Structures are given as structure tokens and as C-alpha cells.
């Protein structure tokens, strides 16, 4: 996927031509769907975000207090059963996304969106960092009117803060498709991968710098050790 950062730039020149709206009618219809709300399970809620490479986003959210797990997958498109290969064509409409399983008594949905905007370039359209293409675009998926209002308020707040346009879309959640097994917990399993070292860990450091009170204690200690070297 993102094995070697130098090679990335050549590959991603192709990805720049990927657009989520290759089937504009089907994709536009997604924004008008009634959101599907996932009920609490054992007191745990689920939230869905797209923000560039799901390796990065998974690692970020698994570092947040109150989060049990983050799962890499695909969402936001108009096709069924997307895969990494099909989403990379830009023709499925899907973006790399994560499912965040969290305890709402410990961390709120608003907190999760603060983490979301703090750990990305909120102005970058159709990508994050070196990853370009509609499959890497930023999306907040809401499940009800309350979440939609929170997302819109936070987006407006960030636009005012930076004095510019925020690229993230706000879409009704429909379905999350879990990604292939080799994508799950990728950063934990491949800490020395060049992409992890040069891209993902920098985004994790943004979390520590911007939202220190939301970072798990063991992750804080790890980041401090990394920054000493």
C-alpha cells in the first residue's frame, strides 16, 4: 500500500486522477440518504471517520482514552463489498475509513471530532499528506441529527480558526466495510515500515501535541521516548 515513501510519489500521480464522482448521480445520492444509527453494544458506541490512510487514522484513534478499538475499512461509496484494489480506482466512491469503538462515558463524539481535525491537514482536498486520490478524502460520517450538528459546528469552528476552507465532507453514515486482514493494526505490526516512520508517526505526534488530555497514558510515554531520540 504505502510501503516506500519515495515510490509513493510516482504511484500517487495516478491516484490524483481518481475522483469519487466518476458516477456523480450515484455518489450524489449518498449525501441525501437517511443516516443509519448503530445502537450501543455493551455500552459502547461506534463512530466513523475518513482522513487519509486508514493505517494512520486507526493508530490515532486507538491512542485516545475511552477508545477500545479502531478498525480499518471503507465507507462513503455507492458500491457493495469494496476492496483495497477497487477503492484505489476511485470509481467506487469509497474512502479509506475507520470504525471507532468507544465508551461515550469517557470520551465524547465531540472529543473524537477534535481529534479528527487536529491530526490532519483540514484544508487538503482529496487526500492527506503524500496520499492523493478520492479514496483518501476526509469525511465525517454522522448517524443522527445530533452528530450532524456537532460535526457542522466543529467544521465551522475550524474554518474560523484557520481562516480558510475545510475540505472534510459531512455525510450520512450508511455502511462500513471492514478492510482486509493485512491492513488491521498495521502500525503496531510494522513499526519500522518507512511509511509508518515518515508519515503515520508524525500524525500521531500531532495528537499528542494538540490533544494531550485525550491521549492514553501509555501512548504519552511512548511518544515522549520517541521524541528523545
N, C-alpha and C positions, 0 to 999 in steps of 0.2 A: 504494500500500500504506500507507505511513506518511508521506505527502508533507507534511502540515501538522499539527503537534502540536496546535494549538487545535481543529481539526476532529476530531481523533482521539477526543477525549473523548466526543463525541456518538456517533460511529460505534461506539466500543467498548462503549457501553452495551448495544448489541445483542449484541456478542460475549460479554458476560458471561453471556448465556443459553445459550451454546454449551457442550455437555458431551460429553466423549469417550465417555460411556457411554450415548448415545442408543440404541445397540444393545448393551445390557450383556452379553448372552451371548456375542456375537462378540468384544467387546472383552476380556471376562474371559478368554476362551480364549487370547488373545495372551500373557498372563502365564505360561501353562503350556506354551508351545511350547518345543521344544528349540532352543537358540540355534544360529545358523548362523555358522560361523567363516570369515572371509575370509583366505585364505593370504597370506603375504608375497609381494609382487611387486617384483622387483629390490631386495630387501632392505628394502622399505618396508611398514609396517603401516597398517591403517585402523582408526579409532575413530569412534564415532557418538554424538552428543550433541544434546539438545534443551534450549534455555534461552531461551525468549522469541523475539524477532525474529531470524531467521537472518541478516539483514544484520549485526547486532551480533556474533553468535557467529562468523560467518565471519571478520570483521575481527580479532576477538580471537585466534583460533587461528592465523591467518596471520601474527601478530606473534610467535609463540612459536618459540624456537630448535628446530631439528630438524624443523619442520613445513614440508613442501613446498607444500602447498595445502590449502585448506578449501573445500568445495563445498556450496552451499545446496540443501536438498531437503526431503523429507517422509518420516517414518517413524513406526512405532508404532501404525498403524491397521489396520483389517480390510478395507479396500477396495483394489482394484488401480488403478494409474495415477492417483493423486491429482493434483489441480491446485491452484493457489493459490485459485481460486474455490471448489472443492469442499471443500478443507480448512477454509476460513473458515466453512463452515456448521456445523462442529462435529459433523457426522454421519458423517464418515469414520473418526474415531478417530485420524487422523494429527496429528502435531505438526510444526511447522517445525523442521527438524533440520539438522545439518551432518555431512558426511563429512570427517574429518581424516586426511590422508595424511602420515605422519611416519616418521622414522628412529628405531627403538627403541634404537639405539646412542647416540643423542644425548639424546633425551627419552623418559621412561618413561610408561607408561599411568597410573601413579600421579601423575606430574607433571601430566598432562593433566587429571586429576580435580581436582587442587589449583587449576589454572587455572579449571576449571569452577565450583567453589564460590566462588572468590574474586572472580568477576566478575559475580555476580548477587545478588539478594536470595534467599537459600536458604529463606526462610520463606514466600515468596509462592506461593499456590496458584493454578493455572490462569492463569499469566501472569507477566510481568516488566515492572516499571516501568509505563508507561502502556498497555501491550498486555495486554488481558484476553481470555480465552477458552481453551477446551481446546487449541486449535491452538498456543497459546503456553506450554503447561505444560512443566515441566522433567522430563527423562527421561535417565537414563544407560543406554545400551544395551550389554549385555555379550555377548561372543562365546564365552566359555568360563568354567569354574568359577573359574579364577584371577582373571579380570577381575571376576566377580561378587563374590568375596571382597574384592578391593581396593575396589570401589565401596561395598560394605556397611560396610567398616571406615572408609572416609573419611566416609561419611554419619554414622556413629555418632560419629566424632571431631568433626565439625562441630556435631552436635546438642549434644554436651557443651560445645563451645567457646562456643556462643551461648546455651546453657541453654534451648533451645526445640525445636520440631518442625521437621524438614527436609522440605520439600514434594516434593523430587525423587523420582520413581519410579525403580525399577531394573528394567529389562525385558530379556528375551532378544532379541537382535537377530535380525530376520527378513529385512528387505529395505529398501534405501534407494532412494527415487525422486528423481532429480535434478530440481530446480526449473527453471522457465522461464528462458531465457537472460537476460532483463532483470533477474533477481534476482542473478545471479552478479557478484561483485566490486562490489557496489552502492556500498559506501562509497568505494572507490577512484575509481569513475567519477562519483560525485556528492558530493564533499566539502562542498559548500555547501548541500546539502539541509537544511532546518530540522530534520528528524528526526535526521539524522546529527549535526548540530551540537549538538542539545539532549539527545539520548538516547544514541546509539551511542558518541560520543567520550567520554562520561562513563564508560561501561562499559570502554572501552579504557584510560582513565586508572586505573581500579581495578586493571587488570592490572599496570600499571607500579608502582603503589603497593604491591601485595600480593605480586607475584612478580617483582621486578626482575631476578633472576638467570636467569629463563626468557624474558626479552624480548630479541628480536633487537636488535643494536646500532643499526641504522638507525632502528628504531622508537623506541628510547630517546631518540635525538637529536631525532626529530620531536616527541615528546611534550614534551620539555624546551622546545623552541621555542614550542610552542603555549601552554604554561603561563606563558611570559614575557609574553604579551600579555593 
